[in-house]
Amino acid sequence: MSESPIKPIHVLGFSGSLRKASFNTAALRAAREVLPDDMTMETFDLSGFPLYNEDVREQGFPEIVLQFGARIAAADALLIATPEYNYSIPGVLKNAIDWASRLPEKPLNEKPLAIMGASNGNYGTARAQYHLRQACVFNNMHPINKPEVLITRAQEKFDAEGKLTDQSTRDVIRKMLESLAVWTRRLKN
């Protein structure tokens, strides 16, 4: 009797940056380029989200929020690329998480995820990633711990077209995705 093939892990990636030339969005593109063979990945653009407002929610969830929730639910795992604004996560990312956390199906609950971030400085979004982990705890999400992907001095690691040219960074992103695949399968068993 032959073993059935391993079902690929489907990852939903999204960036906490709205900037067209964002290093974090470029890091998501790089992740797609180095995906392990047992993984697929799609991305979701957070730019159309309205600010969270309970009065709006009481009238019904906006279509983009419903789409986001459906994509989260359909994914086996998440990959979030976050910039660091004022030692924390950007408002657009927090806003998307706030909306998704209020969906009745709770698509974030028990979702495995990996976090990465790129910045021009020497800390590579470390403080933002730790703040993001707090929101993950509240939503009962399960982030991987290692390897951490803290892309420092991003302007030296991406070219003018936003392609990640630094091989060691590409390698650590690949290792993070491999770890995410193992973690996701472990949590499903």
Secondary structure, 3 states (H helix, E strand, C coil): CCCCCCCCEEEEEEECCCCCCCHHHHHHHHHHHCCCCCEEEEEECCCCCCCCCHHHHHCCCCHHHHHHHHHHHHCCEEEEECCCECCECCHHHHHHHHHHHCCCCCCCCCCEEEEEEECCCCCCCHHHHHHHHHHHHHCCCEECCCCCEEECCHHHCECCCCCECCHHHHHHHHHHHHHHHHHHHHHHC
